[in-house]
Amino acid sequence: MKLPPLLLGATFLFWGWQTGFLLPGALMAIIIESSRWVKLRWEFSEDDFSRVWTFCTVVLLAATVYVFTSNQGPSEFRSFFDNPNPLTQRNAGTITARTATLLLRWLPMIFFLCIAAQEYSSREGIPLETVSLILRWRWRRARKLGHQLPPTHYINIAYLYFALCLFSASAHASEETTFFWGAVALVGWGFWPLRSRRFSPITWTTCLLLVAGLGYLGQNGIGHLQGYLGNLNPEWLAGFGRRRFDPSRSQTRLGKIGRLQASGQIVIRLQVKTGSAPMLLREASYRSFDRQTWRAEAAPTEGESIFEEGGSGNWPLLPGKTNRHVLSIACYLDGGKGLLPLPEDTGRLEKLAAFDLQKSSLGAVMASGPGLVVFDALHGPGPTLDGPANTTSDLSVPSRETNALAKVVSELRLNEQNTDQALRALTLFFQKEFSYSTWQDSPLMLMTNETPLARFLLDTRKGHCEYFATAAALLLRFAGIPTRYAVGYAVHEGSGQNYVVRQRDAHAWCLVWDKLAQTWRDFDPTPASWVAAEAQRASLLQPLGDLWSRISFEFSKFRWGQSHLREYLLWAIAPVLAVLLYQIFFRRRRRGAFQRHSGLAEKLTWPGLDSEFFELERKLIERGFLRQPSEPLSEWLQRAAVDPGLTDVSTPLRALLLLHYRYRFDPRGLSRSERDALRLQAMAALAQIDQRDSQTVSAQPG
């Protein structure tokens, strides 16, 4: 089924206008429409069409890899509900839409070679076997076994390609109605030759305009509904999603009975580019403690948005700060959102492919983006993200903990010492009198008003990092030193400049206010033996887990566009495309020239050219019955049958001609018995003609 003249060219121009590819669209229109006036045609075989299709498929694969990895992949739909921040939703939506529309706009260019091959081929379509793997397999199997080839079916892809161009043009950037009415005009033009003749052109046009009007009204209705939904309260919509990350509070395991379970799974990978590796990576810090929970504020406040520098992937956390060290960090954002593990003195992030970034006055940085981020954290001595100490929040102590705290502070005389002396006294106290343990026994007798923290300080004197960090923070506060509770990861396992951080490296420590420097500094009261204690709990299968973690990490880097594998894949695909083009345009010609020289070209190209009737035709030409230019075989055979020497074979020749025509041009071909009849009858006619010729020669006088 052919398209009306010039319709495809007009569609190319419309597509180019809507998508910003007007120049390629015009060039494609000229190439396609020129086929109506250019008489040059190529004899593409089924294999050539298959190579064209394979070429377009490989280009589609390369384009898909490029757009999805260069835009960090499609963001999860769930992330729109997990994060009610309108800026994050807009950025994530923009990335997802850009990923899809880029590929959509390229489709006419990707498959242009298919339609061009059809228009400049001597046939009016492409073989169905080109796009059907089943039919292609049947052809290859028949060739391999030497069986008769199945009939070839051809399809005209003009209308399919026309629909593809309109679909691609729908990814336009304009909000005007030009696409809608342009598409209506082109569709009406395309269906005009297919309209029913039972109705007048006026009736058909009226129905088309009525359908277009209803479609336009429906489109506007959907637009109004979308605007209504967009104005709904995003906090209400966020209730349908799960809020996985909460930097406003940290639930500790104080008082939990049993063993604290920790996994050896690798969660963060580090590479030191300049400077040295930090000992701690902080995710968040908290001010207020009540029972077993630390909270960031008495009343949670929203973080401050950080703006990317012109889409470069650079995010200034502390503008103007000098950062001497660079640390490359690779971490996962579960669900597309998470707290970034950063050195305390980080002032700038670079190469971070995030949708949105927010920071709090307590030093937490929340990122929304792809599932894996690999970025550089620039850090160095100087200001930090943390706000100054608050004499109320950073010195508050729960009343139910004051008795135990007072006993220890009095024992160590912390309230009589400056900050440095108090920190040394606490470090020595915890190292000598306490031990690290992930196991908590059930208390034999629980005193009235005794808390897990009091029991840790006065009785058991063993616990994990949350006990030590909480106890140190409250003891320092009771001594009048502003302190905060921090959580994150300890960095200790590495080789060279690379480090890995495991789930069991999750850690808690303190931030102590330095009044003279007017800044916060890390203080880790947990005995250093905790690292060795955690390492002893490593599984014997940890090397296998690390290998699988590495494989998963490399795949995640490719999936989320954090590696250079995309460029390597594109370079690897380029030679494949070059080989396919060579086979389509050059190797086919060389093979054709060789086959013509060897006399095998026709036998390998067209079915039916091995018919024995051609031997009869050659025999009759040798007898002097030459075919006139463009003379059909039937007329030529009727003229040759007048010869007296062919009277006996004139009737078999006509029957043979019918079998010959069917063998060459009937898509169903001949059955095995009919093929044998063609061969045997042709050989019998040849023998009869040779016998008549020999009798004529012997009858002549010597």
C-alpha positions as CSV (number, residue, x, y, z in Angstrom):
1,M,0.0,0.0,0.0
2,K,1.7,3.2,-1.2
3,L,1.5,6.6,0.4
4,P,0.1,9.5,-1.6
5,P,2.8,11.5,-3.5
6,L,4.8,14.0,-1.4
7,L,3.1,13.0,1.8
8,L,6.2,11.4,3.3
9,G,8.3,14.4,2.4
10,A,5.8,16.7,4.1
11,T,5.8,14.5,7.1
12,F,9.6,14.7,7.4
13,L,9.4,18.5,7.3
14,F,6.6,18.5,9.9
15,W,8.7,16.2,12.1
16,G,11.8,18.3,11.7
17,W,9.8,21.5,12.6
18,Q,8.3,20.0,15.7
19,T,11.5,18.4,17.1
20,G,14.1,20.9,16.1
21,F,15.6,18.7,13.3
22,L,14.4,20.8,10.4
23,L,17.6,20.5,8.4
24,P,17.8,16.7,8.7
25,G,14.0,16.5,8.0
26,A,14.4,18.5,4.8
27,L,17.4,16.4,3.6
28,M,15.4,13.1,4.3
29,A,12.4,14.5,2.4
30,I,14.5,15.3,-0.6
31,I,16.1,11.8,-0.6
32,I,12.8,10.0,-0.3
33,E,10.8,12.1,-2.8
34,S,13.6,12.1,-5.3
35,S,12.8,8.4,-5.8
36,R,9.7,9.4,-7.8
37,W,11.9,11.0,-10.5
38,V,15.2,9.1,-10.2
39,K,15.0,5.9,-12.2
40,L,18.0,4.3,-10.5
41,R,17.0,1.2,-8.6
42,W,19.0,-1.4,-6.6
43,E,18.4,-5.2,-6.7
44,F,18.5,-5.7,-3.0
45,S,18.3,-9.3,-2.0
46,E,16.7,-10.7,1.2
47,D,20.1,-10.7,2.9
48,D,20.6,-7.1,2.0
49,F,17.3,-6.1,3.5
50,S,18.2,-8.1,6.6
51,R,21.5,-6.3,6.9
52,V,19.7,-2.9,6.6
53,W,17.3,-4.0,9.4
54,T,20.2,-5.2,11.6
55,F,22.0,-1.9,11.0
56,C,19.0,0.1,12.2
57,T,18.5,-2.1,15.2
58,V,22.1,-1.7,16.2
59,V,21.8,2.1,15.9
60,L,18.7,2.0,18.0
61,L,20.5,0.0,20.7
62,A,23.4,2.5,20.6
63,A,21.0,5.4,20.9
64,T,19.2,3.8,23.8
65,V,22.4,3.1,25.7
66,Y,23.5,6.7,25.1
67,V,20.4,8.5,26.2
68,F,19.6,6.3,29.2
69,T,23.2,6.4,30.6
70,S,23.8,10.1,29.8
71,N,20.7,11.1,31.7
72,Q,21.2,8.7,34.7
73,G,18.4,6.4,33.7
74,P,14.7,6.8,34.3
75,S,13.9,7.9,37.8
76,E,11.6,5.7,39.8
77,F,7.9,6.6,39.8
78,R,7.9,6.1,43.5
79,S,10.4,8.9,44.0
80,F,7.7,11.4,43.1
81,F,5.8,10.4,46.2
82,D,8.7,9.8,48.5
83,N,9.9,13.3,48.2
84,P,7.3,16.1,48.3
85,N,9.8,18.7,47.5
86,P,8.5,20.4,44.3
87,L,12.1,21.2,43.1
88,T,13.1,17.6,43.4
89,Q,10.0,16.4,41.6
90,R,10.5,18.9,38.8
91,N,14.2,18.0,38.4
92,A,13.5,14.2,38.4
93,G,10.6,14.7,36.0
94,T,12.7,16.7,33.7
95,I,15.5,14.1,33.6
96,T,13.0,11.3,32.9
97,A,11.2,13.2,30.2
98,R,14.4,14.2,28.5
99,T,15.6,10.6,28.5
100,A,12.4,9.4,26.8
101,T,11.9,12.3,24.4
102,L,15.5,12.2,23.1
103,L,15.1,8.7,22.0
104,L,11.6,9.3,20.6
105,R,12.7,12.2,18.5
106,W,15.5,10.2,16.9
107,L,13.4,7.3,15.7
108,P,12.8,8.6,12.1
109,M,16.5,9.1,11.6
110,I,17.3,5.7,13.1
111,F,15.0,3.8,10.8
112,F,15.5,6.0,7.7
113,L,17.7,3.5,6.0
114,C,14.8,1.0,6.0
115,I,12.4,3.3,4.1
116,A,15.1,4.5,1.8
117,A,16.1,0.9,0.9
118,Q,12.4,0.2,0.1
119,E,11.9,3.3,-2.1
120,Y,15.1,2.8,-4.1
121,S,14.7,-1.0,-4.4
122,S,13.3,-2.6,-7.6
123,R,10.6,-4.1,-5.4
124,E,7.6,-2.4,-3.9
125,G,8.3,-3.5,-0.3
126,I,10.7,-5.3,2.0
127,P,10.6,-9.1,2.7
128,L,8.6,-10.0,5.7
129,E,11.4,-12.3,6.6
130,T,13.5,-9.2,7.3
131,V,11.6,-8.4,10.5
132,S,10.4,-11.9,11.4
133,L,12.9,-14.1,13.1
134,I,10.8,-17.2,12.6
135,L,10.5,-16.7,8.8
136,R,14.2,-15.8,8.6
137,W,15.0,-19.1,10.5
138,R,12.9,-21.0,8.0
139,W,14.7,-19.6,5.1
140,R,18.1,-20.3,6.5
141,R,17.1,-23.8,7.4
142,A,15.8,-24.5,3.9
143,R,19.0,-23.2,2.3
144,K,21.1,-25.3,4.6
145,L,19.2,-28.5,3.9
146,G,18.9,-27.8,0.2
147,H,15.1,-27.8,0.2
148,Q,12.9,-25.6,-1.8
149,L,12.8,-22.1,-0.4
150,P,9.5,-20.9,1.2
151,P,7.7,-18.2,-0.8
152,T,8.7,-14.7,-0.1
153,H,6.1,-12.2,1.1
154,Y,6.7,-8.5,0.8
155,I,5.2,-5.7,2.8
156,N,5.2,-2.0,2.2
157,I,6.3,-0.2,5.3
158,A,5.4,3.3,4.1
159,Y,2.4,3.7,6.3
160,L,4.1,2.2,9.3
161,Y,7.0,4.7,8.9
162,F,4.5,7.5,8.4
163,A,2.9,6.6,11.8
164,L,6.4,6.4,13.4
165,C,7.2,10.0,12.2
166,L,4.0,11.4,13.6
167,F,4.6,9.6,16.9
168,S,8.1,10.9,17.0
169,A,6.9,14.5,16.2
170,S,4.6,14.2,19.3
171,A,7.7,14.7,21.5
172,H,7.7,18.4,20.6
173,A,8.8,21.1,23.0
174,S,6.1,23.6,22.0
175,E,2.9,23.9,24.0
176,E,1.0,25.3,21.1
177,T,-1.7,23.4,19.1
178,T,0.3,23.3,15.9
179,F,1.2,19.7,16.3
180,F,-2.4,18.6,16.8
181,W,-3.7,20.3,13.7
182,G,-0.7,19.5,11.7
183,A,-1.1,15.8,12.6
184,V,-4.8,16.0,11.7
185,A,-3.9,17.4,8.2
186,L,-1.3,14.8,7.5
187,V,-3.5,11.9,8.7
188,G,-6.3,13.2,6.5
189,W,-4.0,13.4,3.6
190,G,-2.7,9.8,4.2
191,F,-6.2,8.3,4.5
192,W,-7.7,10.2,1.6
193,P,-6.9,7.5,-1.0
194,L,-8.3,4.8,1.4
195,R,-11.6,6.4,2.0
196,S,-14.8,4.5,1.2
197,R,-16.3,5.4,-2.2
198,R,-19.8,4.9,-0.9
199,F,-19.6,8.3,0.7
200,S,-19.0,11.7,-0.9
201,P,-15.8,13.6,-0.2
202,I,-17.7,16.2,1.7
203,T,-19.2,13.6,4.1
204,W,-15.8,12.0,4.6
205,T,-14.2,15.3,5.3
206,T,-16.9,16.4,7.7
207,C,-16.5,13.2,9.7
208,L,-12.8,13.7,9.9
209,L,-13.2,17.2,11.2
210,L,-15.7,16.1,13.7
211,V,-13.4,13.4,15.1
212,A,-10.5,16.0,15.2
213,G,-12.7,18.4,17.1
214,L,-13.7,15.8,19.7
215,G,-10.0,14.8,20.0
216,Y,-9.0,18.5,20.6
217,L,-11.7,18.9,23.3
218,G,-10.5,15.6,25.0
219,Q,-6.9,16.8,24.9
220,N,-7.8,20.1,26.6
221,G,-9.8,18.1,29.2
222,I,-6.8,15.9,30.0
223,G,-4.7,19.1,30.3
224,H,-7.0,20.7,32.8
225,L,-7.1,17.5,34.8
226,Q,-3.3,17.4,34.9
227,G,-3.2,21.0,36.1
228,Y,-5.7,20.2,38.8
229,L,-3.7,17.2,40.0
230,G,-0.5,19.3,39.9
231,N,-2.1,21.9,42.3
232,L,-3.0,19.3,44.9
233,N,-1.1,19.4,48.2
234,P,2.2,17.5,47.6
235,E,2.3,16.6,51.3
236,W,-1.0,14.8,50.9
237,L,0.3,12.9,47.9
238,A,3.5,12.0,49.8
239,G,1.4,10.0,52.3
240,F,1.0,7.2,49.7
241,G,4.8,6.6,49.7
242,R,7.2,5.3,52.3
243,R,9.5,7.8,53.9
244,R,12.7,5.8,54.1
245,F,15.1,8.5,55.3
246,D,14.5,10.8,58.3
247,P,17.5,13.1,59.2
248,S,15.4,14.7,61.9
249,R,15.8,11.7,64.4
250,S,17.9,8.6,65.1
251,Q,16.4,5.7,67.0
252,T,19.2,4.1,69.0
253,R,19.5,0.5,70.3
254,L,20.0,1.5,73.9
255,G,18.5,-1.1,76.2
256,K,17.9,-3.7,73.5
257,I,18.6,-7.2,74.8
258,G,20.6,-9.7,72.6
259,R,23.2,-9.3,70.0
260,L,23.4,-6.4,67.6
261,Q,23.5,-7.8,64.1
262,A,25.7,-6.1,61.5
263,S,26.2,-7.1,57.9
264,G,29.5,-7.2,56.0
265,Q,27.9,-5.8,52.8
266,I,29.9,-3.0,51.1
267,V,27.8,0.2,51.1
268,I,30.4,2.9,50.3
269,R,33.5,2.9,48.1
270,L,36.2,5.6,48.5
271,Q,39.2,6.8,46.5
272,V,41.6,9.4,47.8
273,K,42.6,11.7,45.0
274,T,44.5,14.3,47.1
275,G,45.3,14.4,50.8
276,S,44.4,11.6,53.2
277,A,41.3,9.6,53.9
278,P,39.1,10.9,56.7
279,M,38.5,8.6,59.6
280,L,34.8,9.3,59.8
281,L,32.1,10.0,57.2
282,R,29.1,11.8,58.8
283,E,25.6,11.5,57.6
284,A,23.7,13.5,60.2
285,S,23.9,14.9,63.8
286,Y,21.3,15.5,66.5
287,R,20.7,17.7,69.5
288,S,17.9,16.5,71.7
289,F,17.9,13.1,73.5
290,D,14.8,11.5,75.1
291,R,14.9,7.9,76.2
292,Q,16.4,6.0,73.3
293,T,15.9,8.6,70.5
294,W,18.1,11.4,69.4
295,R,16.3,14.3,67.5
296,A,17.7,17.0,65.3
297,E,15.5,19.8,66.8
298,A,12.7,20.2,69.3
299,A,10.6,21.2,66.2
300,P,11.9,19.9,62.8
301,T,12.8,22.5,60.2
302,E,13.2,22.2,56.5
303,G,16.6,22.2,55.0
304,E,18.1,24.8,52.8
305,S,18.2,24.0,49.0
306,I,21.6,24.0,47.3
307,F,21.6,25.0,43.6
308,E,23.8,23.3,41.0
309,E,26.2,25.5,39.1
310,G,24.8,25.6,35.6
311,G,24.1,21.9,35.2
312,S,27.8,21.0,35.6
313,G,27.3,18.6,38.5
314,N,29.1,21.0,40.9
315,W,27.3,21.9,44.2
316,P,28.8,24.6,46.4
317,L,28.0,23.7,50.1
318,L,30.2,26.5,51.5
319,P,30.8,29.0,48.8
320,G,34.2,30.7,49.1
321,K,35.8,28.0,51.2
322,T,39.3,26.7,50.2
323,N,39.3,22.9,50.0
324,R,42.7,21.2,49.9
325,H,41.6,17.6,49.8
326,V,39.6,15.6,47.2
327,L,37.8,12.3,48.1
328,S,35.9,10.3,45.5
329,I,32.8,8.7,47.1
330,A,30.5,6.1,45.6
331,C,27.3,5.4,47.5
332,Y,23.8,4.2,46.9
333,L,20.6,6.2,47.3
334,D,18.0,3.6,48.2
335,G,14.8,4.6,46.5
336,G,16.5,7.6,44.8
337,K,16.9,9.5,48.1
338,G,19.4,9.5,50.9
339,L,21.8,11.3,53.2
340,L,25.3,11.7,51.7
341,P,28.2,10.3,53.8
342,L,30.7,13.2,53.8
343,P,33.8,14.3,55.7
344,E,33.0,16.8,58.4
345,D,34.8,19.7,56.7
346,T,33.3,19.2,53.2
347,G,32.8,22.5,51.4
348,R,32.0,21.5,47.8
349,L,30.7,18.5,45.8
350,E,31.7,17.9,42.2
351,K,30.5,15.5,39.5
352,L,27.4,14.7,41.5
353,A,24.5,13.7,39.2
354,A,21.7,14.6,41.6
355,F,18.2,16.0,41.0
356,D,18.1,18.0,44.2
357,L,20.3,18.8,47.2
358,Q,19.4,20.1,50.6
359,K,21.5,20.9,53.7
360,S,20.6,21.4,57.3
361,S,22.2,23.6,60.0
362,L,23.3,20.4,61.7
363,G,25.5,19.3,58.8
364,A,23.3,16.8,57.1
365,V,23.1,16.8,53.2
366,M,20.1,15.1,51.7
367,A,20.3,14.2,48.0
368,S,17.7,13.0,45.5
369,G,18.9,11.4,42.4
370,P,19.7,8.0,40.7
371,G,20.2,4.8,42.6
372,L,24.0,5.2,42.6
373,V,26.0,8.4,42.8
374,V,29.8,8.7,42.3
375,F,31.1,12.2,43.1
376,D,34.1,14.1,44.5
377,A,33.9,15.7,48.0
378,L,36.3,18.6,48.3
379,H,37.1,19.2,52.0
380,G,39.7,20.9,54.2
381,P,40.3,22.8,57.4
382,G,38.0,25.7,58.1
383,P,34.2,26.3,58.4
384,T,31.8,23.4,58.4
385,L,28.1,23.0,57.5
386,D,27.1,22.9,61.2
387,G,25.5,26.0,62.7
388,P,27.0,27.5,65.9
389,A,26.4,26.0,69.3
390,N,23.0,26.7,70.9
391,T,23.3,27.2,74.7
392,T,19.9,25.6,75.1
393,S,19.6,22.7,72.7
394,D,23.3,21.7,72.8
395,L,23.4,21.6,76.6
396,S,20.1,20.0,77.4
397,V,20.2,16.8,79.5
398,P,17.2,14.6,80.2
399,S,16.1,14.8,83.9
400,R,15.9,11.1,84.2
401,E,19.6,10.7,83.4
402,T,21.0,13.4,85.8
403,N,21.7,11.1,88.8
404,A,24.0,8.8,86.8
405,L,25.6,11.7,84.9
406,A,26.3,13.6,88.1
407,K,28.1,10.7,89.7
408,V,30.4,10.2,86.7
409,V,31.1,14.0,86.2
410,S,31.9,14.3,89.9
411,E,34.2,11.2,89.8
412,L,36.1,12.6,86.8
413,R,35.8,16.3,87.8
414,L,34.8,17.1,84.3
415,N,33.1,20.4,85.3
416,E,36.5,21.6,86.6
417,Q,38.4,21.1,83.4
418,N,38.5,22.8,80.0
419,T,37.4,21.1,76.8
420,D,40.7,19.4,75.9
421,Q,41.2,18.1,79.5
422,A,37.6,16.8,79.7
423,L,38.0,15.0,76.4
424,R,41.2,13.3,77.5
425,A,39.7,12.3,80.8
426,L,36.7,10.8,79.1
427,T,38.9,8.9,76.6
428,L,41.0,7.4,79.4
429,F,37.9,6.6,81.4
430,F,36.2,4.7,78.6
431,Q,39.3,2.8,77.6
432,K,40.2,1.6,81.1
433,E,36.8,1.0,82.7
434,F,34.7,-0.1,79.7
435,S,34.6,-2.7,77.0
436,Y,33.1,-2.8,73.5
437,S,30.3,-5.4,73.1
438,T,27.4,-6.0,70.7
439,W,25.7,-8.2,73.2
440,Q,23.4,-6.9,76.0
441,D,22.4,-9.2,78.9
442,S,19.0,-9.0,80.5
443,P,19.3,-7.2,83.8
444,L,18.8,-9.3,86.9
445,M,17.1,-6.6,88.8
446,L,15.9,-3.3,87.3
447,M,15.9,-0.5,89.8
448,T,13.2,2.1,89.8
449,N,13.9,4.9,87.4
450,E,17.1,3.1,86.2
451,T,17.7,3.8,82.5
452,P,19.8,1.8,80.0
453,L,22.3,4.6,79.9
454,A,22.6,4.7,83.7
455,R,23.0,0.9,83.8
456,F,25.8,1.2,81.2
457,L,27.6,4.0,83.1
458,L,27.3,2.5,86.6
459,D,26.8,-1.2,86.2
460,T,27.6,-3.2,83.1
461,R,30.1,-0.8,81.5
462,K,30.0,-2.6,78.2
463,G,28.1,-1.7,75.0
464,H,28.4,-0.6,71.4
465,C,29.1,2.8,69.9
466,E,25.7,4.2,70.5
467,Y,26.1,3.8,74.3
468,F,29.6,5.4,74.2
469,A,28.5,8.3,72.0
470,T,25.3,9.0,73.9
471,A,27.1,8.8,77.3
472,A,29.9,11.1,76.2
473,A,27.6,13.7,74.7
474,L,25.4,13.9,77.9
475,L,28.4,13.9,80.2
476,L,30.1,16.7,78.4
477,R,26.8,18.6,78.4
478,F,26.4,18.1,82.1
479,A,29.9,19.5,82.4
480,G,28.8,22.6,80.5
481,I,30.4,21.8,77.1
482,P,28.0,22.0,74.0
483,T,28.0,18.6,72.3
484,R,26.0,16.8,69.6
485,Y,25.4,13.2,68.7
486,A,26.6,12.2,65.2
487,V,26.0,9.1,63.0
488,G,27.8,7.8,59.9
489,Y,30.6,5.4,59.1
490,A,34.1,4.7,60.2
491,V,36.8,4.4,57.4
492,H,39.5,1.9,58.2
493,E,39.5,-0.9,55.6
494,G,41.5,-0.1,52.5
495,S,44.3,-0.9,50.1
496,G,46.4,1.9,48.8
497,Q,44.3,4.9,48.0
498,N,41.0,2.9,47.8
499,Y,38.8,2.1,50.8
500,V,35.6,0.2,51.3
501,V,33.0,0.8,54.0
502,R,30.7,-2.0,55.1
503,Q,27.4,-2.0,56.8
504,R,29.0,-3.1,60.1
505,D,31.2,0.1,59.9
506,A,28.2,2.2,60.8
507,H,29.2,4.3,63.7
508,A,28.2,6.9,66.2
509,W,30.4,9.6,67.9
510,C,30.2,13.1,69.2
511,L,30.7,16.6,67.9
512,V,32.2,18.9,70.5
513,W,32.1,22.7,70.3
514,D,35.5,24.4,70.2
515,K,34.8,27.8,71.8
516,L,38.1,29.3,70.8
517,A,38.0,28.2,67.1
518,Q,34.2,28.6,66.9
519,T,33.8,25.3,65.2
520,W,32.8,21.7,65.9
521,R,35.3,18.9,66.0
522,D,34.9,15.1,66.1
523,F,35.3,13.1,69.3
524,D,35.0,9.4,69.2
525,P,34.7,7.9,72.7
526,T,34.3,4.3,71.6
527,P,37.4,2.2,72.4
528,A,39.5,1.5,69.3
529,S,39.1,-2.2,69.9
530,W,35.6,-2.1,68.3
531,V,37.1,-2.3,64.8
532,A,38.8,-5.6,65.5
533,A,35.8,-6.9,67.3
534,E,33.6,-6.2,64.3
535,A,36.2,-7.7,62.0
536,Q,36.2,-11.0,63.9
537,R,32.5,-11.4,63.1
538,A,33.2,-11.5,59.4
539,S,31.8,-14.5,57.5
540,L,34.0,-17.0,55.9
541,L,32.1,-16.4,52.7
542,Q,32.9,-12.6,52.8
543,P,35.3,-12.8,49.8
544,L,32.6,-14.2,47.6
545,G,30.2,-11.5,48.9
546,D,32.8,-8.9,48.0
547,L,33.2,-10.3,44.5
548,W,29.4,-10.2,44.0
549,S,29.3,-6.7,45.4
550,R,31.9,-5.6,43.0
551,I,30.0,-7.0,40.0
552,S,26.8,-5.4,41.2
553,F,28.6,-2.1,41.7
554,E,30.0,-2.1,38.2
555,F,26.6,-2.9,36.8
556,S,25.0,-0.1,38.8
557,K,27.6,2.3,37.5
558,F,26.6,1.4,34.0
559,R,22.9,1.5,34.8
560,W,23.0,4.9,36.4
561,G,25.5,6.5,34.0
562,Q,28.4,6.7,36.5
563,S,31.0,5.0,34.3
564,H,32.7,5.4,30.9
565,L,31.3,2.1,29.7
566,R,28.8,4.0,27.6
567,E,31.6,5.5,25.5
568,Y,33.3,2.2,25.2
569,L,30.1,0.5,24.0
570,L,29.5,3.2,21.4
571,W,33.0,2.8,20.1
572,A,32.5,-1.0,20.0
573,I,29.3,-0.6,18.1
574,A,30.8,1.7,15.5
575,P,32.9,-1.1,13.7
576,V,29.7,-3.3,13.6
577,L,27.8,-0.5,11.9
578,A,30.7,0.0,9.4
579,V,30.8,-3.7,8.6
580,L,27.1,-3.8,8.0
581,L,27.2,-0.8,5.7
582,Y,30.1,-2.4,3.8
583,Q,28.1,-5.6,3.3
584,I,25.0,-3.7,2.1
585,F,26.7,-1.4,-0.4
586,F,30.0,-3.0,-1.5
587,R,30.2,-6.6,-0.7
588,R,26.9,-7.3,-2.5
589,R,28.3,-5.8,-5.7
590,R,31.5,-7.8,-5.5
591,R,29.6,-11.0,-4.9
592,G,27.3,-10.2,-7.8
593,A,30.2,-9.5,-10.2
594,F,31.9,-12.7,-9.2
595,Q,28.7,-14.7,-9.6
596,R,28.1,-13.2,-13.0
597,H,31.6,-14.2,-14.1
598,S,31.2,-17.7,-12.8
599,G,27.6,-18.1,-14.2
600,L,26.1,-18.8,-10.8
601,A,24.7,-15.4,-9.9
602,E,21.2,-16.0,-11.2
603,K,21.0,-19.4,-9.7
604,L,21.8,-18.1,-6.2
605,T,19.7,-14.9,-6.5
606,W,16.3,-15.7,-8.1
607,P,14.2,-18.8,-7.6
608,G,13.2,-20.6,-10.8
609,L,16.2,-19.7,-12.8
610,D,17.4,-23.4,-12.7
611,S,14.4,-24.3,-14.8
612,E,15.2,-26.8,-17.6
613,F,13.0,-24.8,-20.0
614,F,15.9,-22.4,-20.5
615,E,17.8,-25.3,-22.1
616,L,14.9,-25.6,-24.6
617,E,15.0,-21.8,-25.2
618,R,18.7,-22.0,-25.9
619,K,18.2,-24.9,-28.3
620,L,15.5,-23.1,-30.2
621,I,17.7,-20.0,-30.5
622,E,20.4,-22.2,-31.9
623,R,17.9,-23.4,-34.6
624,G,17.5,-19.8,-35.6
625,F,14.3,-18.8,-33.7
626,L,15.6,-15.6,-32.1
627,R,13.4,-13.7,-29.6
628,Q,12.6,-10.1,-30.4
629,P,13.3,-7.4,-27.8
630,S,10.6,-7.5,-25.1
631,E,8.9,-10.4,-26.9
632,P,7.0,-12.6,-24.4
633,L,7.9,-16.2,-24.2
634,S,4.4,-17.3,-25.1
635,E,4.4,-15.3,-28.4
636,W,7.9,-16.4,-29.3
637,L,7.1,-20.1,-28.7
638,Q,3.9,-19.8,-30.8
639,R,6.0,-18.4,-33.6
640,A,8.6,-21.1,-33.3
641,A,6.0,-23.9,-33.2
642,V,5.1,-23.2,-36.8
643,D,8.4,-24.8,-37.9
644,P,7.6,-28.3,-39.4
645,G,10.4,-29.8,-37.3
646,L,8.7,-28.9,-34.1
647,T,5.2,-30.1,-34.8
648,D,5.5,-33.1,-32.6
649,V,6.7,-31.1,-29.6
650,S,4.6,-28.0,-29.9
651,T,1.9,-29.2,-27.5
652,P,4.4,-30.4,-24.8
653,L,6.2,-27.0,-25.1
654,R,3.0,-25.1,-24.3
655,A,2.4,-27.3,-21.2
656,L,6.1,-26.9,-20.2
657,L,5.8,-23.1,-20.5
658,L,2.9,-23.0,-18.0
659,L,4.9,-25.1,-15.5
660,H,7.9,-22.8,-16.2
661,Y,5.9,-19.7,-15.4
662,R,4.5,-21.1,-12.2
663,Y,8.0,-22.2,-11.1
664,R,9.4,-18.7,-11.6
665,F,6.6,-16.4,-10.6
666,D,4.0,-18.3,-8.5
667,P,4.8,-17.5,-4.7
668,R,3.6,-21.1,-3.9
669,G,6.1,-22.6,-6.4
670,L,5.7,-26.2,-7.7
671,S,5.1,-29.3,-5.8
672,R,7.8,-32.0,-5.9
673,S,5.9,-34.1,-8.5
674,E,5.3,-31.0,-10.7
675,R,9.0,-30.1,-10.4
676,D,9.9,-33.6,-11.5
677,A,7.5,-33.3,-14.4
678,L,9.0,-30.1,-15.6
679,R,12.5,-31.6,-15.6
680,L,11.5,-34.9,-17.2
681,Q,9.3,-33.4,-19.9
682,A,11.9,-30.7,-20.8
683,M,14.6,-33.4,-21.1
684,A,12.2,-35.5,-23.3
685,A,11.5,-32.5,-25.6
686,L,15.2,-31.8,-25.9
687,A,15.9,-35.4,-26.8
688,Q,13.0,-35.4,-29.4
689,I,14.4,-32.2,-31.0
690,D,17.9,-33.7,-31.1
691,Q,16.5,-36.9,-32.7
692,R,14.7,-34.9,-35.4
693,D,17.8,-32.9,-36.1
694,S,19.9,-36.0,-36.5
695,Q,17.3,-37.6,-38.8
696,T,17.3,-34.5,-41.0
697,V,21.1,-34.5,-41.3
698,S,21.2,-38.2,-42.2
699,A,18.5,-37.8,-44.8
700,Q,20.5,-35.1,-46.7
701,P,22.5,-36.5,-49.8
702,G,26.1,-37.0,-49.2
